[in-house]
Amino acid sequence: MPIFQVIAEIITNPPIPHEPHKQSLKAWAMYCLRDRGFKVVYAQDADFAVEIKGGKKLYFQVTDSPLDLDKTINWVVWDSIAKTARFIPVQSQDP
């Protein structure tokens, strides 16, 4: 789905680099998505959500430990060794 490709591009080629000593991964990911025009909103059972056309929401979690990720939610994962972020979409891509 194209929206997942756009989000992956934003996370892997962000407008600003993630600097863990300056901002949290959650704040950085939310900023990057907002900077590119996404509507980032509160999510009760996730770190944040992106609202897309039709009022549908894509839910996101952030982590720096890519072990045992829940495949029912979208993830932004920080690799502290390579100093890069990546986007892992939900396995059932039906938004």
C-alpha positions as CSV (number, residue, x, y, z in Angstrom):
1,M,0.0,0.0,0.0
2,P,1.4,3.4,-1.0
3,I,0.9,5.0,2.4
4,F,3.2,2.5,4.1
5,Q,5.9,3.2,1.4
6,V,5.6,7.0,2.1
7,I,5.9,6.4,5.9
8,A,8.9,4.1,5.4
9,E,10.6,6.8,3.3
10,I,10.0,9.5,5.9
11,I,11.3,7.3,8.7
12,T,14.4,6.1,6.8
13,N,15.1,9.6,5.3
14,P,13.9,12.0,8.0
15,P,13.8,15.8,7.8
16,I,16.0,15.9,11.0
17,P,18.2,13.2,12.4
18,H,17.1,11.4,15.6
19,E,19.3,12.4,18.5
20,P,18.4,10.2,21.5
21,H,20.0,12.6,24.0
22,K,17.8,15.5,22.7
23,Q,14.4,14.0,22.0
24,S,12.5,10.7,22.5
25,L,12.0,8.4,19.6
26,K,8.3,8.9,19.9
27,A,8.6,12.7,19.7
28,W,11.0,12.5,16.8
29,A,8.8,10.1,14.8
30,M,5.7,12.2,15.4
31,Y,7.6,15.3,14.3
32,C,8.9,13.7,11.1
33,L,5.4,12.6,10.2
34,R,3.8,16.0,11.0
35,D,6.6,17.7,9.0
36,R,5.5,15.8,5.9
37,G,1.8,16.7,6.3
38,F,0.5,13.7,8.3
39,K,-2.1,14.3,11.0
40,V,-0.7,12.7,14.1
41,V,-3.2,12.2,16.9
42,Y,-3.5,10.7,20.4
43,A,-3.9,6.9,20.7
44,Q,-5.1,5.3,23.8
45,D,-3.5,1.8,23.2
46,A,-0.5,2.9,21.2
47,D,2.2,5.5,21.3
48,F,0.4,7.6,18.7
49,A,-1.8,7.3,15.6
50,V,-1.9,8.8,12.1
51,E,-5.3,9.8,10.9
52,I,-5.9,9.1,7.2
53,K,-8.7,10.0,4.8
54,G,-12.1,8.8,6.0
55,G,-11.2,9.1,9.6
56,K,-9.3,5.8,9.7
57,K,-6.3,5.6,12.0
58,L,-3.0,3.8,11.7
59,Y,-1.6,3.0,15.1
60,F,2.1,3.1,15.9
61,Q,4.5,1.9,18.7
62,V,8.1,3.0,19.0
63,T,11.0,0.9,20.3
64,D,14.8,0.6,20.4
65,S,14.5,-3.2,20.9
66,P,13.3,-5.0,17.8
67,L,12.7,-8.3,19.6
68,D,9.2,-9.9,19.8
69,L,7.3,-7.1,18.1
70,D,3.6,-7.3,18.0
71,K,2.6,-7.9,14.3
72,T,-0.8,-6.3,14.7
73,I,0.6,-2.7,15.0
74,N,3.0,-0.5,13.0
75,W,6.4,0.0,14.5
76,V,9.2,2.6,14.3
77,V,12.4,0.9,15.4
78,W,15.6,2.7,16.3
79,D,18.9,0.9,15.8
80,S,21.3,2.6,18.2
81,I,24.4,0.9,16.7
82,A,23.7,1.9,13.1
83,K,22.0,5.1,14.3
84,T,19.1,4.5,11.9
85,A,15.4,4.1,12.2
86,R,13.1,1.8,10.2
87,F,9.4,1.3,9.8
88,I,7.8,-2.1,10.2
89,P,4.2,-2.1,9.0
90,V,1.4,-4.1,10.5
91,Q,1.2,-7.6,9.0
92,S,-2.5,-7.4,8.0
93,Q,-2.3,-4.4,5.6
94,D,-6.0,-3.4,5.2
95,P,-6.2,0.3,5.9
